[in-house]
């Protein structure tokens, strides 16, 4: 895969507390940085391991600045530099080969802007649904229409989530560089920050290196104990009968 720069230290995990039998909400936030090189820009590849089939939401925040005006800037990583990327997100199947992106048949979906360059996908193993500007703005996106926000449903298996600057083609992905693309408000050696929030009501996320493992939220111990107690009472009732 290509050379990437990822800020893993700021990745955070959050899970809501259990309330009775309700399902817990899980969330993972990852921060990363794309670099501008002489022949284009880098793109980041995150591996996703789906231990079970399920659905989760993806909300991208990528505008450090939409212009050179300080009033229209957002410094995602606190480095004092305001740059700009137009986030171009993709999903591929990860078939375990040395470079899965080399095979165009592995490409599943692309989503650039909300309601634009984000066609819905609905297959037995993969589904992508645009979630609209209201959800897109919930992470603080300056222009909610331009930062992707969608829900994906995936079968169990291995996938790749790719973050690039507009526009990454399958040929460029195979070559390892987003050729000819530049990041606004910076020069060679500069960077553009992004943040992606993954969330679900019935899945949890864990991060190790560049691999995101997605699993079902376990039933809490108290529920198991309660269930065991109910079974015990049923058994006693049957014996008395």
Secondary structure, 3 states (H helix, E strand, C coil): CCCCEEEEEEEEEEECCCCCCCCCCEEEEEEEEEEEECCEECCEEEEEEECCCEEEEEEEECCCECCCCHHHECCCCCCCCCCECCEEEEEEECCCCCCHHHCHHHEEEEECECCECCCCEECCCEEEEECHHHHHHCCCCCCCCCCCEEEEEECCEEEEEEEEECCCCHHHHHHCCEECCCCECCCCCCEEEEEEEEEECCEEEEEECCEEEEEECCCCHHHHHHHHHHHHHHHHHHHHC
